[in-house]
Amino acid sequence: MPSARDLILQHPHNLVDNPMYKSYTGKPWAREYAPLQKMSVHTSFDQTGLCHATFDTAFIPLYDNEEEKRGNEPAYPPNTRFWRLESESDIEHWWHAEVSDIVLSAWAQYPRMVETCHAKPLRLVNVPENVDSTYSVYVGNQRSPIAIGEIKRNLINDREWQAGILGAAQQKLASELRGSVSSCLPSQRC
């Protein structure tokens, strides 16, 4: 059986048909959060158009025993299939089957990570909207968010993103993501 490390280091192999439909965002509550001023990009594209991600600089360094504990957890590859991304729900299904389930296998313990979908953000301020995915761990009796995800179809302009430039739609998404994980009130600078 492959390990979580083996599968995490592989690129998803199932074929994807993306008809390039677009979705946008503009949640009213997110307008209260400042747009991004500085952005760190951890992705690049090669000559064939394949995206490469280097998250070593984005996350804290691994502990000495992480490769042994998390990397060696047993994991199952996704079933072979063909994907067509007609809707945001199709993208969510692809994300969970091809990426999230693989990564979560490494977080089955040490500590256990909890994923919730279409739930309220873990924030001090209550908002009426839901976040597509929240990944958190328990610290004592309280859930602490690790990452959140909001599914959009072809919203990010990859050339602008790689250059560190965010268009209006991307700034709205950035404010929404910032507000979803912020433990501060909108009027506070954190």
N, C-alpha and C positions, 0 to 999 in steps of 0.2 A: 504494500500500500504506500502511495506517495506521502510525503510529509507536507505540512502547511507551507514550509519554506519552498519546497520544490514547486508547488502550484502557484504560490504568490509570485515567484520569479518568472513564470511563464506569461506570455501574452495570451488573452482569450483567443481560442482557436475556432470558435463557431462563426460561420459567415453571417454578416449583417447587411441588410438592405435598408438604407436610410433615405427616404424620399425627400429629405431636407425641408420638411415643414417646420415653421417657426412658432415658438410661443414666447410670450413676454411676461413681465411682472410689473407691478405697480401698487403694491399693498399700501394702503394709506398710513398704517401705523409705522411702516419702515421709513417714511419720510422724516421722522424725527431723529433718525440716526445719521451722523455725518458720513459723507461718502469717503471712500478710501483716498488717502493722500499719497501713500507709498505702497507699492505692491512688489512682492517677491514672486517671481515666476519660476516654477520647478519643472516645467515641461519644455520640450523642443520637438521640432519635426525634422526628420531626415529627408533626403532627396526623393524618396519614394512616397512621402506623405505619412509615414508611420510616426506616431507620437511616442516620445520617450519621456518618462517621468523620473526625476532624480529627487527623491524625498529625503536623502541623507541630511541635507542642510535644513530641512523643514521641521524635523522632529528631533527630540533629544537623543543623544547617543544610546545605543543598546547597552543594557547591563550585561555583565560578564556571563550570566547564566541564561539570558534570553534566547539565544540560539538553541540551547539545549531544551529549555522549558517550552517556549512557544513554537520555535521553528520545527521541532520534532513531533509536534502534535499530529496525529493521523488526519488525513484530509481526503476527500473524494473529489475527483474532477467533475465539472458539469457534464450533463448528458449531451451527446452530440445532437445538434439540431440546427435549424436555420431561423434567423430572426428577421422580422420586418418591423421597423420602428414607426408605426403609424401614429401613435398617441404617446402622451406622457406615461400612461400606464404600461405600454409596451416597453418603454425605456426603463421604468422601475423594475419590471419583471426581468429584463436583461441584466440590470445592475445587480439585483439580488442573486440571480443564478450564476453569473459569470465573474463577479467581483466580490460582493459583500459576503456571500456564504463561504468563499474560499478564505478570505481574511479572518472572518469570525472563527473559523476552525482553529486558528492559532490563539484565539482568546477564549477557548473553552474553559480555561482556568487560569490562575496566576495573573491578575484577577479575572473573574468572568466579566465579559462585556455584554451589555444588554442593548438590543436594538429595538426601537419602537418606530412604527410607521404611522403617518397621518395622525400625529399626536401634538399636543401643545408643546411649545418650546419650554425647556427647563430654565425659566427666568423668574425674576422677582415680580416683574410687571406682567399681568395677565393680558393676553391678546386673543382676539376671537379666531384667528387663523391657526391652521396646523402646519407643522413642518413635515416634509415628505419622509425623512429618516433622521433619527437621532441615535447616536451611539454613546453610551455612557457606562461608567463603572460605579459601583457603590463604594463610597468612602464613609465608613461608619454606617449610619442609617440613611444617608442622603445620596441621591444619584448625582454624579458629577459628569457633565457632558464632555466628551472627548472630541467628537466631530458631528456635524450635521450635514444633511444633504437636501437640496431642493432641486427637483427634476425640472428641467426646461429643455425644449427642443431647439437646438441650433441657435441658441441665444448669444453665445460667445463668439465674437469675431476673432478667429485664431491669430491673424496677423496683428491686429491691435493688441490682443492679449500678450503675445510674445514680445511686443515692443513696450509693454507696460502701460498702454493707453487703454482706458476704459471709456467706451461710448456711453450714451445716456441709459440705454437698457441694461448694460452691464453694471453701471453705477447703482441703478435701482436694485439689482440683484445683490450687489455687494452690501448695500445698506440693509436689505432684508436679512442676509446671512449674519451680518454684524448684530442686528437687533435680536436675532433668534438665540444667540449664544451669550449675549451680554448679561451680566449680573447687575449692571448699573441701570439706573433710570435714564430715559432719553436725555434729560437735561444735564446729566453728570458727564464729565470728561473722564473716561477710564482708559 
